[in-house]
Amino acid sequence: MNILQLTPGAGAMYCGNCLRDNALVAELRALGHEVLMVPLYLPLTLDEPDETQGTPIFFSGINVYLEQKSPLFRRAPAWFHHLMTSRRLLGWAAGKAAKTRPAEAGELTLSMLKGEAGFQARELDELVGWLKSQPRPDVIFLSNALLVGMVHRLRAALGSPVVCMLQGEDSFLDRLPDACRSACWELLARRAKEVDLFVSPTRYFGDLMRQRLSLPQDKVRVVYNGINLRGYTGGAAEGSAAVREPSSVGPGSIPAVRPSPPVLGYFTRMCREKGLDQLVEAYLEIRRRGRVPDLRLRVGGSCGPTDEPLVKELRGRLAAAGCLTEAEFFPNLDRAAKLEFLKSLSVFSVPAFYGEAFGLYVIEALAAGVPVVQPRTAAFPELVEATGGGVLCAPDSSEALALAIESLLLDPERAAAMGRAGQQAVFQRFSAGAMAEGMVGVLKGLPAVG
């Protein structure tokens, strides 16, 4: 099968969608499929080999921004327009730029959803023109629903069916300014009618988006996100990115002795939306209670310019409580360092307060055999139920979070059993190989367009 994958890059920031798409493409290629992965906006920052290497970046982030802001730039000569598409320049710009905030992106989001009628129409023309010079894809994968503005032109030019992945678009759209929010949702719902199939990472999010976009039941399928398991154990994961013999990974792969003193961990973007401040407060509450007096805290993950003020604030809070020497922050780790970080933990938690569509970090922690504590909200109950790898607590409560974490720390046998169950479930159902096979499965019976 010939597959086209379109994935927005996040520049200098690690992005869960980028990691998922990159792992998916690697596994599809391992299964024998031809896959062209095209980056959009900015280069991808990954902790694995980049599957977009050798492919130009389209919808240059610099051009997209300037076309939105400047009528003059929309008429700029081609040579100047193309100057803004070099990987080197985009890489430099990505290092200087902060993460896009929904409150500042309303008009741009609306324009992108308009596709051929938006200010970025020239970018779409260039992408379509280049794709027509490539082998015709049997199917087009869009990384998320915010790209559906491209669907009409892509289908008309390439004659290929379009499959759109879903991954947390609602939280972004719901935080847009009032003047744009309703218009973006309405336009997204109209454009969604041209998509052949949507694939959600969880039942929770598939049901949510089906309702919000008024999609028929049979137009949304569920394929769990998966990760590259190489390096998570000394067993089957070492030899292949796709683990297709889950029985070779068992409870014995988890270390018999967990860290001493115990370590509470967090690994994703260091921001309020992911609940980092609530986790720090829960950590301080556990320390105040005195039942796990030697507990350490380790915080890892992506940290950009807009995240640094929060980290500084939390360091100050830890210092005021006399706990700063027991807390460590590890920003922007590479893959090897991330694996070592996860394996150093006793319990893991990311108490994201918004409607998380999946939570790749939960699967990463479980793959390392670390039990998780998550709020009883959004996709977390589904993941905990599917893996048996953790416990749930009341959302939006640092006290409830502290009690749940403490209960696992005080019962190491229970925590170890959850870690074993979670790791085995991940190797069976949440590998990148399982994700790729699931994606191929949903394509069966998908009608051709051309």
C-alpha positions as CSV (number, residue, x, y, z in Angstrom):
1,M,0.0,0.0,0.0
2,N,1.2,3.5,-0.8
3,I,0.5,5.9,2.1
4,L,0.9,9.7,2.4
5,Q,1.3,11.0,6.0
6,L,1.0,14.7,6.6
7,T,2.3,15.8,10.0
8,P,2.8,19.3,11.5
9,G,6.1,19.8,13.1
10,A,6.5,21.5,16.5
11,G,10.0,23.0,15.9
12,A,12.2,22.9,19.0
13,M,9.4,21.4,21.1
14,Y,8.7,17.7,21.6
15,C,5.2,16.9,20.4
16,G,3.1,13.8,21.2
17,N,1.5,13.8,17.7
18,C,4.9,14.0,16.0
19,L,6.2,11.1,18.1
20,R,3.1,9.0,17.4
21,D,3.2,9.7,13.6
22,N,6.9,9.1,13.3
23,A,6.6,5.7,15.1
24,L,3.6,4.8,13.0
25,V,5.4,5.6,9.7
26,A,8.5,3.5,10.8
27,E,6.3,0.6,11.6
28,L,4.2,0.8,8.4
29,R,7.5,0.7,6.5
30,A,8.6,-2.3,8.5
31,L,5.4,-4.0,7.5
32,G,6.3,-3.5,3.8
33,H,4.2,-0.4,3.0
34,E,5.5,2.6,1.0
35,V,5.0,5.7,3.1
36,L,5.8,9.3,2.3
37,M,5.9,11.4,5.4
38,V,5.6,15.1,4.7
39,P,6.3,17.6,7.5
40,L,4.3,20.8,7.7
41,Y,5.0,24.2,9.4
42,L,8.3,23.4,11.2
43,P,10.8,20.5,11.5
44,L,9.9,17.7,13.8
45,T,11.8,17.4,17.1
46,L,12.0,13.7,17.9
47,D,13.8,11.3,20.2
48,E,13.9,8.6,17.4
49,P,15.2,8.7,13.8
50,D,13.3,11.2,11.8
51,E,11.1,9.5,9.1
52,T,10.7,12.8,7.2
53,Q,14.4,13.2,6.3
54,G,14.9,14.2,2.7
55,T,11.3,15.5,2.3
56,P,10.8,19.3,2.0
57,I,8.7,21.1,4.6
58,F,5.4,22.6,3.3
59,F,3.3,25.3,4.8
60,S,6.4,26.9,6.1
61,G,5.6,28.3,9.5
62,I,7.2,31.7,8.6
63,N,5.1,31.9,5.4
64,V,1.9,30.8,7.1
65,Y,2.3,33.5,9.8
66,L,3.3,36.3,7.3
67,E,0.5,35.4,4.9
68,Q,-2.0,35.7,7.8
69,K,-0.6,39.1,8.9
70,S,0.4,40.8,5.7
71,P,-1.5,41.3,2.4
72,L,1.7,42.5,0.9
73,F,3.5,39.2,1.7
74,R,0.7,37.2,0.0
75,R,1.8,38.9,-3.2
76,A,5.6,38.4,-2.5
77,P,7.6,37.1,-5.5
78,A,8.2,33.3,-5.6
79,W,11.9,33.6,-4.9
80,F,11.3,35.4,-1.6
81,H,8.5,33.1,-0.7
82,H,10.7,30.0,-1.2
83,L,13.5,31.6,0.8
84,M,11.3,31.2,3.9
85,T,11.0,27.4,3.4
86,S,14.6,26.3,4.1
87,R,15.0,23.8,6.9
88,R,17.9,25.7,8.4
89,L,15.9,28.9,8.6
90,L,12.8,27.2,10.0
91,G,15.0,25.4,12.5
92,W,16.4,28.7,13.7
93,A,12.9,30.3,13.9
94,A,11.6,27.3,15.8
95,G,14.3,27.8,18.4
96,K,13.2,31.4,18.9
97,A,9.5,30.8,18.9
98,A,7.2,29.9,21.8
99,K,4.5,27.3,21.6
100,T,1.4,28.5,19.8
101,R,-1.3,29.6,22.3
102,P,-4.9,29.1,21.2
103,A,-5.9,32.6,22.4
104,E,-3.4,34.1,19.9
105,A,-4.3,31.7,17.0
106,G,-8.0,32.2,16.3
107,E,-7.9,34.0,13.0
108,L,-5.0,31.8,11.7
109,T,-6.9,28.6,12.6
110,L,-10.0,29.8,10.8
111,S,-8.0,30.7,7.8
112,M,-6.3,27.3,7.7
113,L,-9.6,25.5,8.0
114,K,-10.8,27.5,4.9
115,G,-8.1,25.7,2.9
116,E,-8.2,27.0,-0.7
117,A,-10.2,30.0,0.4
118,G,-7.8,31.0,3.2
119,F,-4.9,33.3,3.2
120,Q,-2.5,30.3,3.0
121,A,-3.9,29.1,-0.4
122,R,-0.6,29.4,-2.0
123,E,0.9,27.0,0.5
124,L,-1.8,24.5,-0.4
125,D,-1.2,24.9,-4.1
126,E,2.5,24.2,-3.7
127,L,1.9,21.1,-1.6
128,V,-0.6,19.7,-4.1
129,G,1.7,20.5,-7.0
130,W,4.6,18.7,-5.4
131,L,2.5,15.7,-4.4
132,K,1.2,15.3,-8.0
133,S,4.9,14.7,-9.0
134,Q,5.1,11.8,-6.5
135,P,3.5,8.3,-6.9
136,R,-0.3,8.5,-6.2
137,P,-1.1,7.5,-2.7
138,D,-3.7,4.8,-2.0
139,V,-4.7,6.7,1.1
140,I,-3.8,10.1,2.8
141,F,-3.3,10.3,6.5
142,L,-3.8,13.6,8.2
143,S,-2.2,13.9,11.7
144,N,-5.1,15.8,13.2
145,A,-8.5,17.4,12.4
146,L,-7.1,20.9,12.2
147,L,-5.7,20.0,8.8
148,V,-9.1,19.2,7.2
149,G,-9.0,22.5,5.3
150,M,-6.7,20.6,2.9
151,V,-9.1,17.7,2.2
152,H,-11.1,19.2,-0.7
153,R,-8.0,20.0,-2.8
154,L,-6.2,16.8,-1.9
155,R,-9.1,14.6,-2.9
156,A,-9.7,16.5,-6.1
157,A,-6.0,16.6,-7.1
158,L,-4.9,13.1,-6.0
159,G,-8.2,11.1,-6.1
160,S,-7.3,9.3,-2.8
161,P,-9.4,8.7,0.2
162,V,-8.5,10.7,3.4
163,V,-8.2,9.3,6.9
164,C,-7.9,11.9,9.6
165,M,-6.5,11.1,13.1
166,L,-8.0,12.7,16.1
167,Q,-5.8,13.9,19.0
168,G,-7.0,16.6,21.4
169,E,-8.3,19.2,19.0
170,D,-11.2,20.1,21.2
171,S,-9.1,21.6,24.0
172,F,-7.3,23.8,21.5
173,L,-10.4,25.0,19.7
174,D,-12.3,25.6,23.0
175,R,-9.6,28.0,24.1
176,L,-9.8,30.1,21.0
177,P,-11.1,33.7,21.4
178,D,-14.9,34.0,21.4
179,A,-14.9,35.7,18.1
180,C,-13.4,32.7,16.3
181,R,-14.4,29.6,18.4
182,S,-17.8,29.0,17.1
183,A,-16.8,29.8,13.5
184,C,-13.9,27.3,13.7
185,W,-16.1,24.5,15.1
186,E,-18.8,25.1,12.5
187,L,-16.3,25.1,9.6
188,L,-14.5,22.1,11.0
189,A,-17.8,20.2,11.1
190,R,-18.6,21.1,7.5
191,R,-15.1,20.2,6.2
192,A,-15.2,16.9,8.2
193,K,-18.0,15.7,5.9
194,E,-15.4,15.3,3.1
195,V,-13.1,13.0,5.2
196,D,-13.6,9.3,4.5
197,L,-12.7,8.1,8.0
198,F,-11.6,9.4,11.4
199,V,-9.4,7.4,13.7
200,S,-9.4,8.2,17.4
201,P,-6.8,7.0,20.0
202,T,-9.5,6.1,22.5
203,R,-13.2,5.4,22.7
204,Y,-13.7,8.4,25.0
205,F,-12.3,10.9,22.5
206,G,-13.9,9.2,19.5
207,D,-17.4,9.5,21.1
208,L,-16.7,13.1,22.1
209,M,-15.6,14.3,18.6
210,R,-18.3,12.3,16.9
211,Q,-20.9,14.2,18.9
212,R,-19.2,17.6,18.4
213,L,-18.8,17.2,14.7
214,S,-22.1,15.4,14.1
215,L,-20.4,12.4,12.6
216,P,-22.1,9.1,11.9
217,Q,-21.2,6.2,14.1
218,D,-19.4,4.3,11.4
219,K,-17.2,7.2,10.4
220,V,-15.1,7.0,13.6
221,R,-12.9,4.0,14.5
222,V,-10.6,3.5,17.4
223,V,-6.9,2.5,17.2
224,Y,-4.9,2.9,20.3
225,N,-1.7,5.0,20.1
226,G,1.5,3.0,20.4
227,I,5.1,3.6,21.2
228,N,8.5,2.2,20.1
229,L,9.3,-0.2,22.8
230,R,13.0,-0.6,22.0
231,G,15.0,-0.1,25.2
232,Y,12.2,-0.4,27.7
233,T,13.4,-3.9,28.8
234,G,16.2,-6.3,28.1
235,G,13.7,-8.7,26.4
236,A,11.9,-8.7,23.1
237,A,11.9,-4.9,22.8
238,E,15.6,-4.7,22.2
239,G,15.6,-6.4,18.8
240,S,12.7,-4.6,17.0
241,A,10.7,-1.5,17.1
242,A,7.6,-3.6,16.6
243,V,7.0,-6.2,19.3
244,R,4.8,-8.8,17.7
245,E,5.4,-11.6,20.3
246,P,4.0,-10.1,23.5
247,S,4.3,-13.5,25.3
248,S,8.1,-13.1,25.4
249,V,7.7,-10.1,27.7
250,G,6.5,-11.0,31.2
251,P,6.4,-9.9,34.8
252,G,10.0,-10.9,35.3
253,S,11.2,-8.0,33.1
254,I,10.5,-5.5,35.9
255,P,13.4,-4.9,38.3
256,A,12.9,-6.7,41.6
257,V,14.0,-3.6,43.6
258,R,12.4,-0.3,42.9
259,P,14.3,3.0,43.8
260,S,15.2,3.7,47.3
261,P,14.4,6.3,48.5
262,P,11.1,6.2,46.4
263,V,10.7,8.6,43.5
264,L,7.6,10.3,42.2
265,G,7.9,11.2,38.6
266,Y,6.3,13.3,35.8
267,F,7.2,13.4,32.2
268,T,5.5,15.5,29.6
269,R,5.4,19.2,28.8
270,M,6.1,21.3,31.9
271,C,3.0,23.3,32.0
272,R,-0.2,24.0,34.0
273,E,-2.4,22.3,31.5
274,K,-0.7,19.0,32.3
275,G,-1.2,19.6,36.0
276,L,2.5,20.1,37.0
277,D,1.7,22.6,39.7
278,Q,-0.9,20.2,41.1
279,L,1.6,17.4,41.2
280,V,4.1,19.6,43.0
281,E,1.4,20.5,45.6
282,A,0.5,16.8,46.0
283,Y,4.2,16.0,46.5
284,L,4.5,18.7,49.2
285,E,1.3,17.3,50.9
286,I,2.8,13.8,51.0
287,R,6.0,15.3,52.6
288,R,3.9,17.2,55.1
289,R,2.0,14.1,56.1
290,G,5.3,12.3,57.0
291,R,4.4,8.8,56.1
292,V,6.9,8.8,53.1
293,P,9.3,11.3,54.5
294,D,12.2,10.5,52.1
295,L,10.1,10.8,48.9
296,R,11.9,12.4,45.9
297,L,10.4,14.2,43.0
298,R,11.7,14.1,39.4
299,V,10.1,16.2,36.7
300,G,11.1,15.7,33.0
301,G,9.8,16.6,29.6
302,S,9.6,19.4,27.2
303,C,10.3,22.9,28.5
304,G,10.1,25.9,26.2
305,P,10.3,29.7,26.8
306,T,6.6,29.9,27.8
307,D,7.1,27.1,30.3
308,E,10.1,28.5,32.1
309,P,8.2,30.9,34.4
310,L,6.1,28.1,35.8
311,V,9.2,26.0,36.5
312,K,10.8,28.9,38.2
313,E,7.6,29.5,40.3
314,L,7.5,25.8,41.3
315,R,11.2,25.7,42.2
316,G,10.5,28.7,44.5
317,R,7.5,26.8,46.1
318,L,9.7,23.7,46.7
319,A,12.5,25.9,48.2
320,A,10.1,27.6,50.6
321,A,9.0,24.2,51.8
322,G,12.6,23.1,52.3
323,C,12.3,20.4,49.6
324,L,14.2,21.8,46.7
325,T,17.2,19.5,47.2
326,E,14.9,16.5,46.9
327,A,13.3,17.7,43.6
328,E,15.0,17.6,40.2
329,F,14.0,19.0,36.8
330,F,15.2,17.4,33.6
331,P,14.1,19.5,30.5
332,N,14.2,18.2,26.9
333,L,15.8,14.8,27.4
334,D,16.8,12.6,24.5
335,R,15.4,9.1,24.2
336,A,18.1,7.3,26.1
337,A,17.9,9.8,28.9
338,K,14.1,9.6,28.9
339,L,14.3,5.8,29.3
340,E,16.7,6.1,32.2
341,F,14.5,8.7,33.8
342,L,11.4,6.5,33.6
343,K,13.2,3.5,35.0
344,S,14.3,5.5,38.0
345,L,10.7,6.1,39.2
346,S,8.5,4.4,41.8
347,V,5.2,6.0,40.8
348,F,4.3,8.2,37.9
349,S,1.6,10.9,37.5
350,V,0.5,13.6,35.1
351,P,-2.7,15.0,36.5
352,A,-3.8,16.9,33.3
353,F,-7.0,18.8,34.0
354,Y,-8.3,19.2,30.5
355,G,-9.9,16.5,28.4
356,E,-6.8,14.5,27.4
357,A,-7.5,12.5,24.3
358,F,-5.0,9.8,25.2
359,G,-1.8,10.6,27.2
360,L,1.2,8.9,25.5
361,Y,3.2,9.5,28.7
362,V,1.0,7.0,30.6
363,I,1.9,4.3,28.2
364,E,5.6,5.3,28.3
365,A,5.7,5.0,32.1
366,L,3.9,1.7,32.1
367,A,6.3,0.3,29.4
368,A,9.0,1.0,32.0
369,G,7.0,-1.0,34.6
370,V,6.1,2.1,36.6
371,P,2.5,2.2,38.0
372,V,0.6,5.4,37.4
373,V,-1.8,7.5,39.3
374,Q,-4.2,9.6,37.1
375,P,-7.3,11.7,37.6
376,R,-10.6,10.0,36.9
377,T,-11.3,12.0,33.8
378,A,-11.1,12.0,30.0
379,A,-9.1,9.1,28.5
380,F,-7.4,8.1,31.7
381,P,-10.0,5.6,33.1
382,E,-10.0,3.9,29.7
383,L,-6.2,3.5,29.7
384,V,-6.0,2.3,33.3
385,E,-8.8,-0.2,32.7
386,A,-7.1,-1.5,29.5
387,T,-3.8,-1.9,31.2
388,G,-4.4,-2.6,34.9
389,G,-1.4,-0.5,35.5
390,G,-2.5,2.1,38.0
391,V,-5.2,3.8,40.1
392,L,-7.5,6.7,39.6
393,C,-8.4,9.5,41.9
394,A,-10.8,12.4,42.0
395,P,-9.8,15.1,39.4
396,D,-8.8,18.7,40.3
397,S,-7.7,17.8,43.8
398,S,-4.1,17.8,45.0
399,E,-5.2,16.2,48.2
400,A,-6.9,13.2,46.5
401,L,-3.9,12.9,44.2
402,A,-1.5,12.9,47.2
403,L,-3.6,10.2,49.0
404,A,-3.6,7.9,45.9
405,I,0.1,8.3,45.3
406,E,0.9,7.7,49.0
407,S,-1.3,4.5,49.0
408,L,0.9,3.0,46.3
409,L,4.1,4.1,47.9
410,L,3.1,2.5,51.1
411,D,2.1,-0.8,49.4
412,P,5.1,-1.7,47.2
413,E,3.8,-5.2,46.4
414,R,0.6,-3.7,45.0
415,A,2.6,-1.1,43.1
416,A,4.9,-3.8,41.6
417,A,1.9,-5.9,40.6
418,M,0.4,-2.9,38.8
419,G,3.7,-2.2,37.1
420,R,3.9,-5.7,35.8
421,A,0.4,-5.8,34.6
422,G,0.8,-2.4,32.9
423,Q,4.0,-3.3,31.2
424,Q,2.6,-6.6,29.8
425,A,-0.5,-4.8,28.5
426,V,1.6,-2.1,26.8
427,F,3.7,-4.8,25.0
428,Q,0.6,-6.6,24.0
429,R,-1.7,-3.7,22.9
430,F,0.2,-0.4,22.8
431,S,3.3,-1.0,20.8
432,A,4.0,0.9,17.6
433,G,3.6,-2.3,15.7
434,A,0.2,-2.9,17.2
435,M,-0.8,0.6,16.2
436,A,0.4,0.2,12.7
437,E,-1.4,-3.1,12.2
438,G,-4.5,-1.5,13.7
439,M,-4.3,1.4,11.2
440,V,-3.9,-1.0,8.3
441,G,-6.9,-2.9,9.6
442,V,-9.2,0.1,9.5
443,L,-8.3,0.7,5.9
444,K,-9.8,-2.6,4.7
445,G,-12.9,-1.8,2.8
446,L,-12.2,1.9,2.6
447,P,-13.5,2.9,-0.9
448,A,-11.2,4.5,-3.4
449,V,-12.0,8.0,-4.6
450,G,-10.4,8.3,-8.0
